[in-house]
Amino acid sequence: MFETVLTISGKPGLYRLLSRGRNMFIAECVDASKKRVPVYNSDQVVMLDDIAIYTDTEEIPLRNVFAKIYEKENGVLPFDLKMATPEELVEYFEGVIPDYDRERVYLTHIKKMFSWYNILVANGIVDFPAEVEGEENEESVAE
């Protein structure tokens, strides 16, 4: 499910990929409006599955960050995104990802990530399967 959710540059919110054509595809808004929009090759589109957060040692997939937030808060963020101060947002994000790269992850990135998280949770998309490559490799070695 997470690999079909995308963001379109210049359009607010998140979209779900519905169908693909030759020179375009159809996306549906994730929120309650369920508005369908055509997306052309000239539009900048990024799947949420392709986004990662920089840390001092590696990149953490966005799905893992969302899984940590969901596990920590059981779904609902403990603050109102529109009323929160920048210091509160950064402090909360440090609690989730303590070693994030402060030079490459900006406040605008943090706000956008929390906004996407709220959209997904509000619309019942809470299946954030965490990628755990180390465990899969250990299982295959054990066999």
N, C-alpha and C positions, 0 to 999 in steps of 0.2 A: 504494500500500500504506500509506503513512504517514498518509493521510487517513482510513483506517478504524480506526486505533489510537486508543483513548480512555482517559481516566481517569474514574473514578466516585467522587464524593465519598463518604467513609465506607467505601470498600472498598479494600483494599490492592492494589497491582499495577496492571498495564495490561490492557486488554481489547480484543478485536477485534470490530467490528460484524459480525454475521452476517446478521440480517434485521430488517426494520422492519414493525411492525404499526400499527394505528390509534392506540392509546393507549400503546404500549410498543414496545420492540425487544429482540432477543435478542443478548447479547454473550457471547463466549467468552474465558476467561482466556488470556493470551498464554503463560504458563508451561506446564510439562509436564503439569499437571493437566487442562488443556483443559476445565475446569468451565464449564458454561453457566449464565448467570444472566439473569433477566428484568430489564429496566431500564424504569422507569415515568417518566411525565412529571414527577413530583414529585422525581425524583433529579437531582442536579446533575452533568451530564456535560459534559466538555470534550474535544474532539478535539485530539490533539497537534499537528495541523497548524495549529490556531488559537493556539497558545502562542508567545510571543516573549520574548526577553530584552532588557531596557532597556539602552541604552548612552547615552553623553553626547550623541550626535547623532541616533540613530535606534533602531528596534527591529529586532533580528535574529531571524528565525524560528528556532524550536527545531531544525528539521531542519538548518539551516545550522550551528548550534553542534555538533550531533551529527556532522555531516559533517567539521567541523574536528577534533574529537576523534578520530574514526575514522582520518582521514588522518594525524594526528600520531602516534597510538599503534598503528596497524594493528589496531584492534579492542579490545584489552584495556587497561583503565586501569592505570597503573603503581602503584596503591596499593589496599589493601583498604579499602573504604568504611567498614566497621564499626570498623576499627582506626585510621583516619586522624584526625589532630587537625584542629580547625577551621582552624588556620593553614595546614596542608598543603592542605586543600581550597580555601581562598581563593587560595593561591599558585598552585596548578595552574589554577584557573579564570581567574586573571589572565593566565596564559600563553596560554590559549586565546582569551579575549576581554579584552584589556588595558584597553579603555575602557568596561567595563560600569558602569552607574550604581550606585555603592556605597550610595546612599541608598534606592533602590527594590528592589535585589536583595539579599535576605537570605541568611544561611547556610543556613536551612531550604530556600530555593529551590534553592540550589546542591546540597545533599544530595539533594533529591528528583530533580533533573535527572540527577545521576550515577546514582542508583538506577534511574531509567527507562532510561538508557543501558545499564546492565548487563543489565537484563531483556531489552531488545531484542537486544543482541549475543548473549546466552546462548541466545536462541531463534531465532537465524538471521535476524533482521530487521535487515539492515545496509544496505539500500538507502535511503540518506539523500540523496535528490535535492535538491541545493542550488538555491534560487531565485536566478537571476541575471537581474534585470530589465534591467539596463543593457546586457548583451550582446544580448538579444533586440531591444531598441529600436534598437541600432546596426545589427543585421542588416536590420531592416525599413526603416531609412532608406537603407541602402546599395543595396537593391533598387530 
